[in-house]
Amino acid sequence: MKTEHTVVPLEVAEAVERYVDRELADFRKFDNRAPFDGSGVWSLHRLAAHVYALGFDAGEGVAEIRARGERAREASRGSGSET
């Protein structure tokens, strides 16, 4: 079940806050700017791609850590020692 509060890395929260700040500043600065006009939507898609990449990279790192642990356990079993 998806919860209302999703834990995200610090970098993701900071990226979202920077994006929102820029959008609000542009909205106040330009009288022809809407918070989520076509340009804003494009920027939002870029942000989503960045967030996805952060998650993907983190997932790859976790998978590598798990694989290294499994290799170490296999090597330990092969040498006859228990950890």
Biopython code that builds the backbone (N, CA, C, O; Angstrom):
import numpy as np
from Bio.PDB.StructureBuilder import StructureBuilder

atoms = [
    (1, "MET", "N", (0.834, -1.181, 0.000)),
    (1, "MET", "CA", (0.000, 0.000, 0.000)),
    (1, "MET", "C", (0.883, 1.249, 0.000)),
    (1, "MET", "O", (1.820, 1.363, 0.790)),
    (2, "LYS", "N", (0.572, 2.166, -0.884)),
    (2, "LYS", "CA", (1.351, 3.391, -0.978)),
    (2, "LYS", "C", (0.944, 4.324, 0.157)),
    (2, "LYS", "O", (-0.243, 4.527, 0.412)),
    (3, "THR", "N", (1.943, 4.889, 0.837)),
    (3, "THR", "CA", (1.644, 5.783, 1.937)),
    (3, "THR", "C", (1.723, 7.226, 1.485)),
    (3, "THR", "O", (2.293, 7.536, 0.440)),
    (4, "GLU", "N", (1.148, 8.093, 2.279)),
    (4, "GLU", "CA", (1.173, 9.521, 1.973)),
    (4, "GLU", "C", (2.572, 10.092, 2.119)),
    (4, "GLU", "O", (2.928, 11.043, 1.423)),
    (5, "HIS", "N", (3.362, 9.530, 3.005)),
    (5, "HIS", "CA", (4.713, 10.020, 3.274)),
    (5, "HIS", "C", (5.724, 8.998, 2.770)),
    (5, "HIS", "O", (5.857, 7.909, 3.329)),
    (6, "THR", "N", (6.430, 9.362, 1.712)),
    (6, "THR", "CA", (7.445, 8.486, 1.155)),
    (6, "THR", "C", (8.806, 9.025, 1.546)),
    (6, "THR", "O", (9.089, 10.209, 1.359)),
    (7, "VAL", "N", (9.639, 8.171, 2.081)),
    (7, "VAL", "CA", (10.989, 8.568, 2.467)),
    (7, "VAL", "C", (11.822, 8.682, 1.196)),
    (7, "VAL", "O", (11.842, 7.769, 0.370)),
    (8, "VAL", "N", (12.505, 9.805, 1.050)),
    (8, "VAL", "CA", (13.362, 10.019, -0.117)),
    (8, "VAL", "C", (14.745, 10.443, 0.353)),
    (8, "VAL", "O", (14.893, 10.955, 1.463)),
    (9, "PRO", "N", (15.759, 10.235, -0.483)),
    (9, "PRO", "CA", (17.095, 10.711, -0.127)),
    (9, "PRO", "C", (17.104, 12.229, 0.012)),
    (9, "PRO", "O", (16.287, 12.922, -0.594)),
    (10, "LEU", "N", (18.020, 12.731, 0.803)),
    (10, "LEU", "CA", (18.171, 14.164, 1.015)),
    (10, "LEU", "C", (18.291, 14.904, -0.310)),
    (10, "LEU", "O", (17.690, 15.963, -0.490)),
    (11, "GLU", "N", (19.066, 14.349, -1.236)),
    (11, "GLU", "CA", (19.264, 14.997, -2.528)),
    (11, "GLU", "C", (17.954, 15.190, -3.284)),
    (11, "GLU", "O", (17.778, 16.195, -3.972)),
    (12, "VAL", "N", (17.043, 14.243, -3.162)),
    (12, "VAL", "CA", (15.748, 14.359, -3.840)),
    (12, "VAL", "C", (14.933, 15.488, -3.226)),
    (12, "VAL", "O", (14.367, 16.310, -3.947)),
    (13, "ALA", "N", (14.870, 15.532, -1.907)),
    (13, "ALA", "CA", (14.119, 16.599, -1.237)),
    (13, "ALA", "C", (14.695, 17.968, -1.589)),
    (13, "ALA", "O", (13.945, 18.913, -1.835)),
    (14, "GLU", "N", (16.023, 18.078, -1.614)),
    (14, "GLU", "CA", (16.657, 19.351, -1.959)),
    (14, "GLU", "C", (16.367, 19.736, -3.407)),
    (14, "GLU", "O", (16.116, 20.907, -3.693)),
    (15, "ALA", "N", (16.396, 18.775, -4.318)),
    (15, "ALA", "CA", (16.102, 19.055, -5.724)),
    (15, "ALA", "C", (14.676, 19.553, -5.886)),
    (15, "ALA", "O", (14.431, 20.492, -6.643)),
    (16, "VAL", "N", (13.749, 18.944, -5.195)),
    (16, "VAL", "CA", (12.351, 19.385, -5.266)),
    (16, "VAL", "C", (12.206, 20.791, -4.701)),
    (16, "VAL", "O", (11.535, 21.630, -5.301)),
    (17, "GLU", "N", (12.819, 21.057, -3.566)),
    (17, "GLU", "CA", (12.725, 22.387, -2.968)),
    (17, "GLU", "C", (13.340, 23.456, -3.872)),
    (17, "GLU", "O", (12.778, 24.541, -4.024)),
    (18, "ARG", "N", (14.483, 23.153, -4.467)),
    (18, "ARG", "CA", (15.101, 24.116, -5.397)),
    (18, "ARG", "C", (14.186, 24.366, -6.591)),
    (18, "ARG", "O", (14.025, 25.505, -7.028)),
    (19, "TYR", "N", (13.599, 23.318, -7.109)),
    (19, "TYR", "CA", (12.681, 23.456, -8.249)),
    (19, "TYR", "C", (11.483, 24.334, -7.882)),
    (19, "TYR", "O", (11.135, 25.253, -8.623)),
    (20, "VAL", "N", (10.871, 24.056, -6.767)),
    (20, "VAL", "CA", (9.711, 24.836, -6.333)),
    (20, "VAL", "C", (10.104, 26.297, -6.131)),
    (20, "VAL", "O", (9.382, 27.199, -6.558)),
    (21, "ASP", "N", (11.230, 26.533, -5.489)),
    (21, "ASP", "CA", (11.697, 27.909, -5.285)),
    (21, "ASP", "C", (11.887, 28.639, -6.606)),
    (21, "ASP", "O", (11.475, 29.791, -6.741)),
    (22, "ARG", "N", (12.507, 27.980, -7.585)),
    (22, "ARG", "CA", (12.710, 28.613, -8.896)),
    (22, "ARG", "C", (11.383, 28.906, -9.578)),
    (22, "ARG", "O", (11.195, 29.978, -10.154)),
    (23, "GLU", "N", (10.472, 27.959, -9.513)),
    (23, "GLU", "CA", (9.166, 28.163, -10.141)),
    (23, "GLU", "C", (8.421, 29.332, -9.499)),
    (23, "GLU", "O", (7.846, 30.164, -10.202)),
    (24, "LEU", "N", (8.429, 29.398, -8.187)),
    (24, "LEU", "CA", (7.737, 30.490, -7.501)),
    (24, "LEU", "C", (8.407, 31.830, -7.777)),
    (24, "LEU", "O", (7.723, 32.840, -7.946)),
    (25, "ALA", "N", (9.725, 31.851, -7.824)),
    (25, "ALA", "CA", (10.440, 33.096, -8.125)),
    (25, "ALA", "C", (10.112, 33.575, -9.534)),
    (25, "ALA", "O", (9.875, 34.765, -9.745)),
    (26, "ASP", "N", (10.098, 32.662, -10.496)),
    (26, "ASP", "CA", (9.755, 33.035, -11.868)),
    (26, "ASP", "C", (8.307, 33.501, -11.973)),
    (26, "ASP", "O", (7.998, 34.428, -12.722)),
    (27, "PHE", "N", (7.431, 32.859, -11.227)),
    (27, "PHE", "CA", (6.018, 33.246, -11.225)),
    (27, "PHE", "C", (5.856, 34.684, -10.723)),
    (27, "PHE", "O", (5.059, 35.450, -11.264)),
    (28, "ARG", "N", (6.622, 35.046, -9.678)),
    (28, "ARG", "CA", (6.559, 36.405, -9.129)),
    (28, "ARG", "C", (7.264, 37.421, -10.029)),
    (28, "ARG", "O", (6.869, 38.585, -10.086)),
    (29, "LYS", "N", (8.302, 36.978, -10.726)),
    (29, "LYS", "CA", (9.118, 37.877, -11.534)),
    (29, "LYS", "C", (8.448, 38.241, -12.865)),
    (29, "LYS", "O", (8.555, 39.379, -13.322)),
    (30, "PHE", "N", (7.780, 37.306, -13.469)),
    (30, "PHE", "CA", (7.206, 37.520, -14.801)),
    (30, "PHE", "C", (5.680, 37.478, -14.747)),
    (30, "PHE", "O", (5.092, 36.541, -14.205)),
    (31, "ASP", "N", (5.050, 38.505, -15.315)),
    (31, "ASP", "CA", (3.592, 38.519, -15.253)),
    (31, "ASP", "C", (2.959, 37.587, -16.286)),
    (31, "ASP", "O", (1.750, 37.362, -16.233)),
    (32, "ASN", "N", (3.724, 37.047, -17.206)),
    (32, "ASN", "CA", (3.170, 36.098, -18.171)),
    (32, "ASN", "C", (3.539, 34.643, -17.821)),
    (32, "ASN", "O", (3.443, 33.756, -18.669)),
    (33, "ARG", "N", (3.950, 34.411, -16.602)),
    (33, "ARG", "CA", (4.405, 33.080, -16.172)),
    (33, "ARG", "C", (3.382, 32.443, -15.248)),
    (33, "ARG", "O", (2.939, 33.064, -14.281)),
    (34, "ALA", "N", (3.010, 31.214, -15.541)),
    (34, "ALA", "CA", (2.147, 30.422, -14.660)),
    (34, "ALA", "C", (3.029, 29.380, -13.999)),
    (34, "ALA", "O", (4.005, 28.930, -14.600)),
    (35, "PRO", "N", (2.708, 28.987, -12.779)),
    (35, "PRO", "CA", (3.577, 28.037, -12.080)),
    (35, "PRO", "C", (3.843, 26.749, -12.865)),
    (35, "PRO", "O", (4.955, 26.223, -12.811)),
    (36, "PHE", "N", (2.867, 26.239, -13.580)),
    (36, "PHE", "CA", (3.073, 25.001, -14.334)),
    (36, "PHE", "C", (2.580, 25.153, -15.763)),
    (36, "PHE", "O", (1.688, 24.429, -16.204)),
    (37, "ASP", "N", (3.173, 26.109, -16.489)),
    (37, "ASP", "CA", (2.882, 26.245, -17.908)),
    (37, "ASP", "C", (3.653, 25.169, -18.667)),
    (37, "ASP", "O", (4.212, 24.262, -18.050)),
    (38, "GLY", "N", (3.692, 25.254, -19.986)),
    (38, "GLY", "CA", (4.382, 24.237, -20.781)),
    (38, "GLY", "C", (5.831, 24.067, -20.375)),
    (38, "GLY", "O", (6.332, 22.947, -20.279)),
    (39, "SER", "N", (6.501, 25.183, -20.137)),
    (39, "SER", "CA", (7.890, 25.125, -19.705)),
    (39, "SER", "C", (8.009, 24.476, -18.332)),
    (39, "SER", "O", (8.927, 23.694, -18.084)),
    (40, "GLY", "N", (7.076, 24.804, -17.445)),
    (40, "GLY", "CA", (7.085, 24.204, -16.112)),
    (40, "GLY", "C", (6.862, 22.708, -16.157)),
    (40, "GLY", "O", (7.480, 21.955, -15.404)),
    (41, "VAL", "N", (5.976, 22.279, -17.045)),
    (41, "VAL", "CA", (5.721, 20.840, -17.179)),
    (41, "VAL", "C", (6.978, 20.138, -17.689)),
    (41, "VAL", "O", (7.334, 19.064, -17.204)),
    (42, "TRP", "N", (7.649, 20.745, -18.668)),
    (42, "TRP", "CA", (8.890, 20.155, -19.187)),
    (42, "TRP", "C", (9.925, 20.049, -18.064)),
    (42, "TRP", "O", (10.600, 19.029, -17.921)),
    (43, "SER", "N", (10.038, 21.109, -17.277)),
    (43, "SER", "CA", (10.976, 21.092, -16.152)),
    (43, "SER", "C", (10.603, 20.011, -15.146)),
    (43, "SER", "O", (11.476, 19.351, -14.582)),
    (44, "LEU", "N", (9.325, 19.836, -14.925)),
    (44, "LEU", "CA", (8.868, 18.799, -13.997)),
    (44, "LEU", "C", (9.257, 17.418, -14.515)),
    (44, "LEU", "O", (9.657, 16.552, -13.738)),
    (45, "HIS", "N", (9.144, 17.213, -15.807)),
    (45, "HIS", "CA", (9.564, 15.935, -16.382)),
    (45, "HIS", "C", (11.071, 15.729, -16.209)),
    (45, "HIS", "O", (11.517, 14.614, -15.939)),
    (46, "ARG", "N", (11.837, 16.778, -16.361)),
    (46, "ARG", "CA", (13.283, 16.670, -16.143)),
    (46, "ARG", "C", (13.572, 16.312, -14.689)),
    (46, "ARG", "O", (14.427, 15.474, -14.404)),
    (47, "LEU", "N", (12.851, 16.955, -13.776)),
    (47, "LEU", "CA", (13.034, 16.647, -12.357)),
    (47, "LEU", "C", (12.693, 15.186, -12.090)),
    (47, "LEU", "O", (13.426, 14.491, -11.386)),
    (48, "ALA", "N", (11.589, 14.726, -12.648)),
    (48, "ALA", "CA", (11.192, 13.327, -12.448)),
    (48, "ALA", "C", (12.261, 12.382, -12.976)),
    (48, "ALA", "O", (12.553, 11.363, -12.350)),
    (49, "ALA", "N", (12.845, 12.711, -14.120)),
    (49, "ALA", "CA", (13.911, 11.870, -14.670)),
    (49, "ALA", "C", (15.119, 11.855, -13.740)),
    (49, "ALA", "O", (15.749, 10.816, -13.543)),
    (50, "HIS", "N", (15.434, 13.007, -13.175)),
    (50, "HIS", "CA", (16.554, 13.099, -12.232)),
    (50, "HIS", "C", (16.280, 12.254, -10.978)),
    (50, "HIS", "O", (17.150, 11.524, -10.504)),
    (51, "VAL", "N", (15.071, 12.367, -10.464)),
    (51, "VAL", "CA", (14.699, 11.587, -9.273)),
    (51, "VAL", "C", (14.771, 10.094, -9.593)),
    (51, "VAL", "O", (15.285, 9.309, -8.797)),
    (52, "TYR", "N", (14.261, 9.712, -10.743)),
    (52, "TYR", "CA", (14.322, 8.311, -11.148)),
    (52, "TYR", "C", (15.767, 7.836, -11.212)),
    (52, "TYR", "O", (16.089, 6.747, -10.736)),
    (53, "ALA", "N", (16.636, 8.652, -11.800)),
    (53, "ALA", "CA", (18.043, 8.277, -11.913)),
    (53, "ALA", "C", (18.684, 8.110, -10.542)),
    (53, "ALA", "O", (19.469, 7.185, -10.333)),
    (54, "LEU", "N", (18.358, 8.994, -9.612)),
    (54, "LEU", "CA", (18.891, 8.851, -8.250)),
    (54, "LEU", "C", (18.470, 7.515, -7.650)),
    (54, "LEU", "O", (19.284, 6.815, -7.048)),
    (55, "GLY", "N", (17.204, 7.166, -7.813)),
    (55, "GLY", "CA", (16.705, 5.895, -7.288)),
    (55, "GLY", "C", (17.354, 4.704, -7.966)),
    (55, "GLY", "O", (17.701, 3.718, -7.316)),
    (56, "PHE", "N", (17.517, 4.801, -9.281)),
    (56, "PHE", "CA", (18.144, 3.719, -10.029)),
    (56, "PHE", "C", (19.579, 3.514, -9.576)),
    (56, "PHE", "O", (20.002, 2.387, -9.320)),
    (57, "ASP", "N", (20.334, 4.618, -9.478)),
    (57, "ASP", "CA", (21.727, 4.519, -9.044)),
    (57, "ASP", "C", (21.828, 3.941, -7.640)),
    (57, "ASP", "O", (22.695, 3.111, -7.368)),
    (58, "ALA", "N", (20.946, 4.374, -6.751)),
    (58, "ALA", "CA", (20.956, 3.846, -5.390)),
    (58, "ALA", "C", (20.641, 2.352, -5.395)),
    (58, "ALA", "O", (21.260, 1.581, -4.662)),
    (59, "GLY", "N", (19.684, 1.947, -6.217)),
    (59, "GLY", "CA", (19.326, 0.534, -6.319)),
    (59, "GLY", "C", (20.472, -0.303, -6.833)),
    (59, "GLY", "O", (20.698, -1.414, -6.353)),
    (60, "GLU", "N", (21.203, 0.222, -7.810)),
    (60, "GLU", "CA", (22.367, -0.497, -8.320)),
    (60, "GLU", "C", (23.413, -0.657, -7.229)),
    (60, "GLU", "O", (24.035, -1.713, -7.111)),
    (61, "GLY", "N", (23.610, 0.389, -6.428)),
    (61, "GLY", "CA", (24.580, 0.311, -5.335)),
    (61, "GLY", "C", (24.188, -0.738, -4.319)),
    (61, "GLY", "O", (25.040, -1.490, -3.844)),
    (62, "VAL", "N", (22.907, -0.801, -3.977)),
    (62, "VAL", "CA", (22.417, -1.792, -3.022)),
    (62, "VAL", "C", (22.594, -3.190, -3.594)),
    (62, "VAL", "O", (23.014, -4.104, -2.884)),
    (63, "ALA", "N", (22.277, -3.360, -4.863)),
    (63, "ALA", "CA", (22.430, -4.676, -5.498)),
    (63, "ALA", "C", (23.890, -5.115, -5.478)),
    (63, "ALA", "O", (24.188, -6.285, -5.238)),
    (64, "GLU", "N", (24.796, -4.178, -5.732)),
    (64, "GLU", "CA", (26.229, -4.505, -5.718)),
    (64, "GLU", "C", (26.685, -4.911, -4.312)),
    (64, "GLU", "O", (27.456, -5.859, -4.160)),
    (65, "ILE", "N", (26.217, -4.203, -3.297)),
    (65, "ILE", "CA", (26.570, -4.542, -1.910)),
    (65, "ILE", "C", (26.084, -5.947, -1.579)),
    (65, "ILE", "O", (26.812, -6.736, -0.976)),
    (66, "ARG", "N", (24.862, -6.256, -1.970)),
    (66, "ARG", "CA", (24.312, -7.591, -1.709)),
    (66, "ARG", "C", (25.110, -8.664, -2.446)),
    (66, "ARG", "O", (25.410, -9.721, -1.890)),
    (67, "ALA", "N", (25.449, -8.380, -3.702)),
    (67, "ALA", "CA", (26.207, -9.360, -4.492)),
    (67, "ALA", "C", (27.587, -9.595, -3.884)),
    (67, "ALA", "O", (28.049, -10.734, -3.818)),
    (68, "ARG", "N", (28.252, -8.522, -3.439)),
    (68, "ARG", "CA", (29.566, -8.684, -2.791)),
    (68, "ARG", "C", (29.448, -9.523, -1.531)),
    (68, "ARG", "O", (30.287, -10.385, -1.271)),
    (69, "GLY", "N", (28.405, -9.271, -0.750)),
    (69, "GLY", "CA", (28.192, -10.055, 0.471)),
    (69, "GLY", "C", (27.990, -11.519, 0.169)),
    (69, "GLY", "O", (28.538, -12.387, 0.849)),
    (70, "GLU", "N", (27.192, -11.796, -0.864)),
    (70, "GLU", "CA", (26.951, -13.186, -1.252)),
    (70, "GLU", "C", (28.240, -13.845, -1.742)),
    (70, "GLU", "O", (28.511, -14.995, -1.396)),
    (71, "ARG", "N", (29.030, -13.142, -2.532)),
    (71, "ARG", "CA", (30.304, -13.703, -2.996)),
    (71, "ARG", "C", (31.225, -13.990, -1.811)),
    (71, "ARG", "O", (31.896, -15.022, -1.778)),
    (72, "ALA", "N", (31.255, -13.080, -0.844)),
    (72, "ALA", "CA", (32.106, -13.289, 0.332)),
    (72, "ALA", "C", (31.642, -14.512, 1.120)),
    (72, "ALA", "O", (32.467, -15.293, 1.594)),
    (73, "ARG", "N", (30.337, -14.682, 1.262)),
    (73, "ARG", "CA", (29.817, -15.857, 1.977)),
    (73, "ARG", "C", (30.140, -17.136, 1.226)),
    (73, "ARG", "O", (30.513, -18.139, 1.835)),
    (74, "GLU", "N", (29.998, -17.107, -0.100)),
    (74, "GLU", "CA", (30.334, -18.270, -0.913)),
    (74, "GLU", "C", (31.811, -18.617, -0.768)),
    (74, "GLU", "O", (32.163, -19.786, -0.614)),
    (75, "ALA", "N", (32.668, -17.613, -0.815)),
    (75, "ALA", "CA", (34.099, -17.838, -0.680)),
    (75, "ALA", "C", (34.407, -18.405, 0.691)),
    (75, "ALA", "O", (35.256, -19.286, 0.830)),
    (76, "SER", "N", (33.718, -17.902, 1.705)),
    (76, "SER", "CA", (33.943, -18.377, 3.075)),
    (76, "SER", "C", (33.517, -19.842, 3.204)),
    (76, "SER", "O", (34.204, -20.642, 3.839)),
    (77, "ARG", "N", (32.391, -20.180, 2.601)),
    (77, "ARG", "CA", (31.925, -21.580, 2.636)),
    (77, "ARG", "C", (32.897, -22.487, 1.890)),
    (77, "ARG", "O", (33.165, -23.614, 2.307)),
    (78, "GLY", "N", (33.415, -21.976, 0.783)),
    (78, "GLY", "CA", (34.359, -22.767, -0.024)),
    (78, "GLY", "C", (35.669, -23.036, 0.693)),
    (78, "GLY", "O", (36.315, -24.055, 0.449)),
    (79, "SER", "N", (36.066, -22.130, 1.574)),
    (79, "SER", "CA", (37.320, -22.306, 2.298)),
    (79, "SER", "C", (37.119, -23.101, 3.586)),
    (79, "SER", "O", (38.080, -23.424, 4.284)),
    (80, "GLY", "N", (35.865, -23.409, 3.890)),
    (80, "GLY", "CA", (35.590, -24.211, 5.068)),
    (80, "GLY", "C", (35.434, -23.446, 6.350)),
    (80, "GLY", "O", (35.191, -24.058, 7.390)),
    (81, "SER", "N", (35.562, -22.131, 6.333)),
    (81, "SER", "CA", (35.387, -21.352, 7.569)),
    (81, "SER", "C", (33.973, -20.802, 7.626)),
    (81, "SER", "O", (33.384, -20.495, 6.590)),
    (82, "GLU", "N", (33.434, -20.679, 8.804)),
    (82, "GLU", "CA", (32.092, -20.121, 9.039)),
    (82, "GLU", "C", (32.214, -18.711, 9.540)),
    (82, "GLU", "O", (33.110, -18.412, 10.330)),
    (83, "THR", "N", (31.317, -17.815, 9.094)),
    (83, "THR", "CA", (31.340, -16.437, 9.564)),
    (83, "THR", "C", (30.159, -16.147, 10.432)),
    (83, "THR", "O", (30.013, -15.027, 10.921)),
]
sb = StructureBuilder()
sb.init_structure("model")
sb.init_model(0)
sb.init_chain("A")
sb.init_seg("    ")
for serial, (resi, resn, name, xyz) in enumerate(atoms, 1):
    if name == "N":
        sb.init_residue(resn, " ", resi, " ")
    sb.init_atom(name, np.array(xyz, "f"), 0.0, 1.0, " ", f" {name:<3s}", serial, name[0])
structure = sb.get_structure()
